[in-house]
Amino acid sequence: MPSKFQTPRISVREAFYNAAGPVALSNRNLLQFAIPSYALILISNPGRLGGSFLEWFFIATGAYFATVAVLILARETVLAGPDRGSRPLLTTLALLIAGFARGFAVWGVGSAFELISPTELLYRLYAGPFFVFGAVATLAIYNASKDRHDVVIADLEQQKAALDSMRKNMHGQVAQQQAELLAKAQEILIPVVDQLRRGLRSQDLSKLAPKLRDTIEDVVRPLSHEIGRATSATEAALENASKGFAVRSRGRFPTKVSVGQMVVPSLTTFGSASVTLTVPAAITNGWPMYTAAIAVLLCWLVTRAAQKLLRNWWVSPIAASFAVATVMGLTTIITGLTLNLVGLAVTSVTLMQYLTMLLLLALLGFAMQIARTQRHDAEVQMAKVLGELSVLTAQLRQELWLNRRRVASVIHGPIQSALYASAIRLSQEQVKSAAYIEAIEADIVGALKKLETIEEQESFDEVLNQIKTMWDGVIELNLPPLNTDWADRVRENSVATACFTSVIRESVSNAAKHGKATKVWVEVEQTEEHILQLKIVNNGVALENTLVPGFGSSILDEVSLGWRLYNTDNGATLEIKVPI
């Protein structure tokens, strides 16, 4: 079943500013003005005043060029300027002066052909401004609406292209960012680790432990912070991912429209007001102002009634155009009967001329409404596309952020922990055998290799075992029993595994580094279906009140539902809620 295309209501304020905007005096608008300009003279005058078609064609040509000359002069002088906005007062003044020029040109050329009486000068001088203002402003409203439609359609196609491009390139962007981050980390860390390995093989190991600590403070920690927070080149490119896809399109053509929404009383009446003061009806019955007032009022009432009555009649655009034309015919018939009833009868020729002008106005309004309907449909589509684009962008940003965090976490976690644990061992042991040195070297190299296997998902038990092995002999680490329901649920969820193990790794590392702890106890309780309450206690020194949150704190913020770190009688305790 064909869908119903909604047409938004016209904003009178917007239409007014469009009528006084730059489009009113544009070349396109002035060229289009030639149609009603020639039509009015060629349709309304020969039958009333006589003369050949060629003579009236010359009169119409003189009128058109006189009007356009004034408007172009105004555009290039008082209304000149780059990117000028709407200037209602100056534009209206220019249109009125152009109307006077038109009226005088019609009278002058018509008098030369002896077709127009000298007594018609006053009529031509007041009819010209009304017609020029009405015709040019009506065309400007239409063209401004069409321009906006084109812009919206182009934006829609641009956003669709951006969405399609992002969908196609999403995984490639993630892989590219990961390669950038790994290259950056390895470029800095590999030379440092190689230097430390050479130091381990040397005979003088007395200065190696302080050097390891210095490496952690001067290289490893700053690098993890930089990678964890900085924007990669790929993320910077993401900022421009939706740019550069400008495509022109006509949008979807409506399949079913509301006939009532295709009738535009304000535009038709506005145009009718200028026409009724220039058609012969305004001078043939001796009461031009009464004739004009009645015609304009009836035009508004009939089209307004049609708009309301036909609002729920949904048909194809072709059928709607015939229905709108019928409304114009009905308006003409009612106008003729009413004028005849009040003693202001006009001829059938005059009514046909009036109907012709109403049909032209209705056709213009219909085309504008079709364009506005397409624009509204495009805006609805664009809202959906932008919604999808924002979700997809957020997902990509999450993946890119996770990439950064994973690389930073490997540097901040396993690599820093391996270096710090090695430093503690070297400072504690008096006798260092070759096997002992090889074990330290293996820990450091193994930690570095985690950068190369960052995508490989390690199991919950493997990671906990690595943490325990890494700190074996440095800290007494007491983990909770793992043969529990909560442990099984963590094992089944890779995200929960990463969060849970990151909390324990960070807590143990901080306890050893900042608290000088020798013992760490980890307790776990499932407080709710999807929440684990971890309590990590150490016997280290008390926390300082001026402790500044670092990268480790940001990890806790990101992987938990809330946490607090506080001093106890025998050390410090971290309580944290981790979702599973």
C-alpha positions in Angstrom: 0.0 0.0 0.0 1.5 3.4 -1.0 2.6 5.4 2.0 1.1 8.8 2.8 3.6 11.7 2.4 3.0 14.5 4.9 3.3 18.1 3.9 4.3 20.6 6.6 2.3 23.8 7.1 3.6 26.9 5.5 5.2 29.5 7.8 4.0 33.0 6.8 7.0 34.6 8.5 9.4 32.3 6.6 7.5 33.0 3.3 7.7 36.8 3.9 11.5 36.7 4.5 12.0 34.5 1.5 10.0 37.0 -0.6 12.4 39.7 0.5 15.6 37.6 0.3 18.3 37.5 -2.3 16.4 34.9 -4.4 13.8 37.5 -5.2 16.1 39.4 -7.5 18.2 36.5 -8.7 18.6 35.9 -12.4 16.5 32.7 -12.1 13.6 34.5 -10.4 13.7 37.4 -13.0 13.7 34.9 -15.9 10.7 33.0 -14.4 8.9 36.4 -13.9 8.8 36.7 -17.7 6.0 34.0 -17.8 3.3 35.9 -15.8 4.6 39.2 -17.1 3.9 38.3 -20.7 0.9 36.2 -19.9 -1.0 39.0 -18.1 -0.7 41.4 -20.9 -1.3 39.0 -23.8 -4.3 37.4 -22.1 -6.1 40.3 -20.6 -5.6 43.2 -23.0 -6.2 42.2 -26.7 -9.8 41.1 -26.1 -10.6 44.4 -24.3 -8.6 46.9 -26.2 -8.1 45.3 -29.6 -4.9 45.3 -31.6 -2.8 42.4 -32.9 -0.9 39.8 -31.0 2.4 41.2 -32.3 1.6 44.7 -31.1 0.8 43.5 -27.6 3.9 41.3 -27.7 6.1 44.4 -28.2 4.2 46.1 -25.3 4.7 43.1 -23.1 8.4 43.0 -24.0 8.8 46.7 -23.2 7.1 46.2 -19.8 9.2 43.2 -18.9 12.5 44.8 -19.7 11.6 48.0 -17.9 10.7 46.0 -14.8 13.8 43.8 -14.9 16.1 46.8 -15.5 15.0 48.5 -12.3 15.3 45.3 -10.3 18.8 44.5 -11.6 19.9 48.1 -10.8 18.6 47.8 -7.3 20.3 44.4 -6.9 23.7 45.8 -8.0 23.4 49.0 -5.9 21.3 49.3 -2.7 20.8 45.6 -2.4 24.3 44.5 -3.3 26.6 42.7 -0.9 28.1 39.2 -0.4 25.8 36.8 1.4 23.2 39.4 2.1 20.2 38.4 4.1 16.5 39.3 3.8 15.9 43.1 3.5 12.1 43.5 3.5 11.9 47.3 3.3 14.5 47.8 0.5 13.3 44.8 -1.5 9.6 46.0 -1.3 10.6 49.5 -2.3 12.6 48.1 -5.3 9.6 46.0 -6.4 7.2 48.9 -6.2 9.5 51.2 -8.2 9.9 48.5 -10.8 6.1 48.2 -10.9 5.7 51.9 -11.6 8.3 51.5 -14.4 6.3 48.6 -15.8 3.0 50.5 -15.7 4.5 53.5 -17.4 6.2 51.3 -20.0 2.9 49.6 -20.8 1.1 52.9 -21.1 3.9 54.5 -23.1 4.3 51.8 -25.7 0.6 51.1 -25.8 -0.1 54.8 -26.5 2.5 54.8 -29.3 0.5 51.9 -30.9 -2.7 53.9 -30.2 -4.1 50.9 -28.2 -4.1 52.4 -24.7 -6.0 55.6 -23.9 -4.1 58.4 -22.1 -6.7 58.2 -19.3 -5.5 54.7 -18.3 -2.1 56.1 -17.0 -3.3 56.2 -13.4 -4.7 52.7 -13.6 -1.4 51.4 -15.1 0.7 53.2 -12.5 -1.2 51.6 -9.5 -1.8 48.2 -11.1 1.9 47.7 -12.1 3.3 47.8 -8.5 0.7 45.4 -7.2 1.4 42.9 -10.0 5.2 43.1 -9.8 5.2 42.8 -6.0 2.8 39.8 -6.1 4.4 37.9 -9.0 8.1 38.4 -8.0 7.4 37.7 -4.3 5.3 34.5 -5.2 8.1 33.2 -7.4 10.7 34.0 -4.7 8.7 32.0 -2.1 8.6 29.1 -4.5 12.3 29.2 -5.4 13.5 29.6 -1.8 11.4 26.6 -0.8 12.9 24.6 -3.7 16.4 25.7 -2.8 15.9 24.6 0.8 14.5 21.3 -0.5 17.7 20.7 -2.6 19.9 21.5 0.3 18.1 19.0 2.6 18.2 16.3 -0.1 21.9 16.9 -0.6 22.5 16.7 3.2 20.5 13.5 3.3 22.6 11.9 0.5 25.7 13.1 2.2 24.8 11.5 5.6 23.7 8.3 3.8 27.0 8.1 2.1 28.8 8.7 5.4 26.8 6.0 7.0 27.5 3.5 4.3 31.2 4.4 4.3 31.4 4.0 8.0 29.7 0.6 7.9 32.1 -0.6 5.3 35.2 0.7 6.9 34.4 0.3 10.6 36.5 -2.8 11.2 39.3 -1.5 9.0 39.4 1.7 11.1 39.6 -0.3 14.3 42.5 -2.4 12.9 44.3 0.7 11.6 44.1 2.4 15.0 45.3 -0.7 16.8 48.3 -0.9 14.4 49.1 2.7 15.1 48.9 2.3 18.9 51.0 -0.9 18.9 53.6 0.6 16.6 53.9 3.7 18.9 54.1 1.5 22.1 56.7 -0.9 20.6 58.8 1.9 19.2 59.2 3.3 22.7 59.3 0.2 24.8 61.4 -2.3 22.8 64.6 -0.3 23.0 64.0 0.3 26.7 63.4 -3.4 27.4 66.4 -4.4 25.3 68.6 -2.1 27.4 67.2 -3.6 30.6 67.9 -7.1 29.2 71.5 -6.2 28.5 71.7 -4.9 32.0 70.5 -8.2 33.4 73.3 -10.0 31.6 75.9 -7.7 33.0 77.9 -8.4 36.1 76.9 -5.2 37.9 73.3 -5.5 38.9 73.4 -3.1 41.8 72.0 -0.1 39.9 69.5 -2.1 37.8 66.6 -2.0 40.4 66.6 1.8 40.6 66.9 2.0 36.9 63.8 -0.3 36.5 61.8 2.0 38.8 63.0 5.1 36.9 61.9 3.3 33.6 58.5 2.8 35.1 58.1 6.4 36.2 59.7 8.1 33.2 58.7 5.8 30.3 56.0 3.2 31.1 53.5 5.2 33.2 53.6 8.3 30.9 53.2 6.1 27.8 50.2 4.3 29.3 48.6 7.7 30.2 49.3 9.1 26.7 47.9 6.2 24.8 45.0 5.9 27.2 43.9 9.5 26.8 45.3 10.8 23.4 43.4 10.7 20.2 45.0 8.5 17.5 45.3 9.5 13.9 42.4 7.1 13.0 40.1 8.8 15.6 41.1 12.2 14.2 40.2 10.9 10.7 36.8 9.8 12.2 36.0 13.5 12.8 35.9 14.0 9.0 34.3 10.6 8.2 31.0 12.1 7.2 32.5 15.0 5.2 33.1 15.1 1.4 30.1 13.1 0.3 27.9 15.9 -1.2 25.5 14.3 -3.7 22.6 16.0 -5.5 19.4 14.1 -5.5 15.7 14.8 -6.1 14.6 12.6 -3.2 11.6 10.2 -3.2 8.7 11.4 -5.2 5.4 11.2 -3.2 3.1 8.3 -4.0 0.1 9.6 -2.1 -0.5 13.2 -0.9 -3.3 15.1 0.9 -5.3 17.2 -1.6 -6.0 19.7 1.2 -2.3 20.1 1.9 -1.7 20.8 -1.8 -4.0 23.8 -1.7 -2.2 26.9 -0.4 -4.7 29.6 0.5 -2.1 32.2 1.6 -0.1 31.9 -1.6 -3.1 31.8 -4.0 -4.8 34.7 -2.3 -1.6 36.7 -2.2 -1.2 36.2 -5.9 -4.9 36.8 -6.6 -4.7 40.2 -4.8 -2.2 41.4 -7.4 -4.1 39.9 -10.3 -7.6 41.3 -9.5 -6.2 44.8 -9.6 -4.9 44.3 -13.1 -7.5 42.2 -14.9 -10.1 44.1 -16.8 -12.6 43.5 -14.0 -10.9 46.2 -12.1 -11.9 48.9 -14.6 -14.9 47.7 -16.6 -17.6 48.0 -14.0 -16.6 51.3 -12.4 -16.1 49.8 -8.9 -12.5 48.4 -9.2 -11.7 48.3 -5.5 -15.0 46.6 -4.5 -14.5 44.1 -7.3 -10.9 43.4 -6.1 -11.9 43.1 -2.4 -14.7 40.7 -3.1 -12.6 38.5 -5.4 -9.7 38.4 -2.9 -12.0 37.6 0.0 -13.8 34.8 -1.9 -10.5 33.4 -3.1 -9.4 33.1 0.5 -12.6 31.6 1.8 -13.0 29.0 -0.9 -9.4 27.8 -0.9 -9.3 27.8 2.9 -12.5 25.7 3.0 -11.1 23.3 0.4 -7.9 23.0 2.4 -9.8 21.9 5.5 -12.4 19.7 3.7 -9.9 17.8 1.5 -7.2 17.4 4.1 -8.0 13.7 4.6 -8.4 12.9 0.9 -5.2 11.0 0.0 -4.6 10.5 -3.7 -1.7 10.3 -6.2 0.0 13.6 -7.1 -1.5 13.6 -10.6 -5.1 13.2 -9.2 -4.3 15.9 -6.6 -3.2 18.4 -9.3 -6.6 17.9 -11.1 -8.4 18.3 -7.7 -6.5 21.6 -7.1 -7.4 22.8 -10.6 -11.0 22.0 -9.8 -10.8 24.1 -6.7 -9.6 27.1 -8.8 -12.4 26.6 -11.2 -14.9 26.5 -8.3 -13.3 29.7 -6.9 -13.8 31.4 -10.3 -17.4 30.3 -10.6 -18.3 31.4 -7.1 -16.6 34.8 -7.7 -18.5 35.4 -10.9 -21.8 34.5 -9.4 -21.2 36.7 -6.3 -20.1 39.7 -8.3 -23.2 39.3 -10.6 -25.4 39.0 -7.5 -24.1 42.3 -6.0 -24.3 44.2 -9.4 -20.6 44.0 -10.3 -21.0 41.6 -13.1 -18.0 40.8 -15.3 -17.8 39.2 -18.7 -17.2 35.5 -19.3 -13.9 36.5 -21.0 -12.8 38.3 -17.9 -13.6 35.3 -15.7 -11.6 33.1 -18.0 -8.7 35.4 -17.8 -9.1 35.3 -14.0 -9.3 31.5 -14.0 -6.1 31.3 -16.1 -4.2 33.4 -13.6 -5.6 31.3 -10.7 -4.5 28.1 -12.4 -1.0 29.5 -12.9 -0.9 30.4 -9.2 -2.3 27.0 -8.2 0.3 25.2 -10.4 3.1 27.2 -8.8 1.7 26.5 -5.3 1.3 22.8 -6.1 4.9 22.5 -7.3 6.1 24.2 -4.2 4.0 21.9 -1.9 5.4 18.8 -3.8 8.9 20.1 -3.1 8.1 20.8 0.5 6.6 17.3 0.8 9.8 15.8 -0.6 11.8 17.9 1.8 9.8 16.8 4.8 10.2 13.2 3.8 13.9 13.8 3.4 14.1 15.4 6.8 12.3 12.4 8.3 14.7 10.0 6.5 17.7 12.1 7.5 16.6 12.0 11.2 16.6 8.2 11.0 19.9 8.1 9.1 21.5 10.5 11.6 20.2 8.4 14.4 21.8 5.3 12.9 25.0 7.3 12.1 25.3 8.5 15.7 24.8 5.0 17.1 27.4 3.6 14.6 29.8 6.4 15.4 29.4 5.8 19.1 30.0 2.1 18.6 33.1 2.8 16.6 34.3 5.3 19.2 33.8 2.6 21.8 35.9 0.2 19.9 38.6 2.7 19.3 38.5 3.8 22.9 38.6 0.1 24.0 41.6 -0.4 21.7 43.4 2.5 23.4 42.5 1.3 26.8 43.6 -2.3 26.1 47.0 -1.2 24.8 47.3 1.3 27.7 46.2 -1.3 30.2 48.8 -3.8 28.9 51.5 -1.2 29.4 50.1 0.0 32.7 49.3 -3.5 33.9 51.4 -6.5 32.9 54.4 -4.5 31.6 54.6 -2.1 34.5 53.8 -4.9 37.0 56.6 -7.1 35.5 59.1 -4.3 35.7 58.1 -3.3 39.2 58.1 -6.9 40.5 61.5 -7.4 38.9 62.8 -4.3 40.6 61.6 -5.5 44.0 63.2 -8.9 43.4 66.5 -7.4 42.4 66.6 -5.2 45.5 65.7 -8.0 47.8 67.8 -10.9 46.6 71.5 -10.9 47.7 72.6 -13.8 45.4 71.3 -13.8 41.9 71.8 -17.0 39.9 71.7 -17.2 36.1 68.3 -19.0 36.3 67.0 -16.3 38.5 68.1 -13.6 36.1 66.6 -15.6 33.2 63.3 -15.8 35.0 63.2 -12.0 35.5 64.1 -11.5 31.9 61.4 -13.9 30.8 58.8 -12.0 32.8 59.8 -8.7 31.2 59.9 -10.1 27.7 56.6 -12.0 28.2 54.9 -8.9 29.4 56.1 -7.0 26.3 54.8 -9.8 24.0 51.3 -9.1 25.3 51.3 -6.1 23.0 51.6 -8.5 20.0 48.8 -10.7 21.2 46.5 -8.0 22.5 43.5 -9.4 20.5 43.8 -12.8 22.0 41.3 -13.3 24.8 42.8 -15.0 27.8 40.7 -17.0 30.1 39.7 -15.8 33.6 41.8 -18.5 35.3 44.8 -17.9 33.1 44.9 -14.2 33.9 44.5 -14.7 37.6 47.2 -17.3 37.5 49.5 -14.9 35.6 48.9 -12.2 38.3 49.7 -14.6 41.1 52.8 -16.0 39.4 54.1 -12.5 38.6 53.9 -11.4 42.2 55.0 -14.7 43.7 57.8 -14.1 46.2 57.1 -10.4 46.3 53.5 -10.2 47.7 51.4 -12.9 49.4 48.3 -12.8 47.2 45.2 -14.6 48.6 42.5 -15.1 46.0 39.0 -16.3 46.7 37.8 -19.8 45.7 37.1 -20.0 42.0 34.8 -23.0 42.1 31.8 -20.8 42.6 28.7 -19.7 40.7 30.0 -16.2 40.4 33.3 -17.4 39.0 31.5 -19.4 36.3 29.5 -16.4 35.3 32.6 -14.3 35.0 34.3 -17.0 32.9 31.3 -16.9 30.5 31.5 -13.2 30.0 34.7 -11.9 28.3 33.9 -8.3 29.3 33.4 -9.3 32.9 36.6 -11.2 32.8 38.5 -8.2 31.6 36.9 -5.9 34.2 37.4 -8.3 37.1 41.0 -9.1 36.3 41.9 -5.5 35.6 40.6 -4.5 39.1 42.7 -7.2 40.8 45.8 -6.4 38.8 45.5 -2.7 39.4 44.8 -3.2 43.1 47.8 -5.5 43.6 50.1 -3.3 41.7 49.1 -0.2 43.6 49.3 -2.0 47.0 52.9 -3.0 46.2 54.0 0.2 44.6 52.3 2.9 46.7 51.5 1.0 49.9 54.6 -1.1 50.2 52.3 -4.0 51.1 53.4 -7.6 51.5 50.0 -9.2 51.7 46.8 -8.7 49.7 43.5 -10.5 50.3 40.7 -10.5 47.7 37.1 -11.3 48.8 34.2 -11.6 46.4 30.5 -11.5 47.1 27.6 -11.6 44.6 25.3 -8.9 46.0 22.9 -8.9 43.1 22.2 -11.0 40.0 24.6 -8.9 37.8 26.8 -7.3 40.4 29.9 -8.6 42.2 31.2 -6.8 45.3 35.0 -7.0 45.6 36.8 -6.2 48.8 40.6 -6.0 48.3 42.6 -5.5 51.5 46.3 -4.9 51.9 48.7 -4.5 54.8 50.5 -1.5 53.3 51.0 2.0 54.7 48.1 4.4 55.1 46.9 6.3 52.1 47.8 10.0 51.8 45.0 12.5 52.0 46.5 14.4 49.1 46.6 11.3 46.8 46.0 12.5 43.2 43.8 10.1 41.1 45.9 8.6 38.2 45.4 6.3 35.3 44.6 3.4 37.6 41.7 5.3 39.1 40.4 6.0 35.6 40.4 2.2 35.0 38.4 1.6 38.1 35.9 4.4 37.1 35.4 2.8 33.7 35.0 -0.9 34.7 33.0 -0.5 37.8 29.6 0.7 39.1 31.3 2.6 41.9 34.3 2.2 44.3 35.9 3.6 47.4 39.4 3.3 48.8 40.0 3.9 52.5 42.5 3.3 55.3 42.1 0.6 57.9 44.0 -0.2 61.1 46.4 -2.5 59.3 46.6 -1.0 55.8 44.1 0.0 53.1 40.9 -1.4 51.6 39.3 -1.1 48.2 35.6 -1.8 47.8 34.3 -1.9 44.3 31.2 -3.1 42.5 31.8 -4.8 39.2 29.0 -5.7 36.8 28.9 -9.2 35.3 
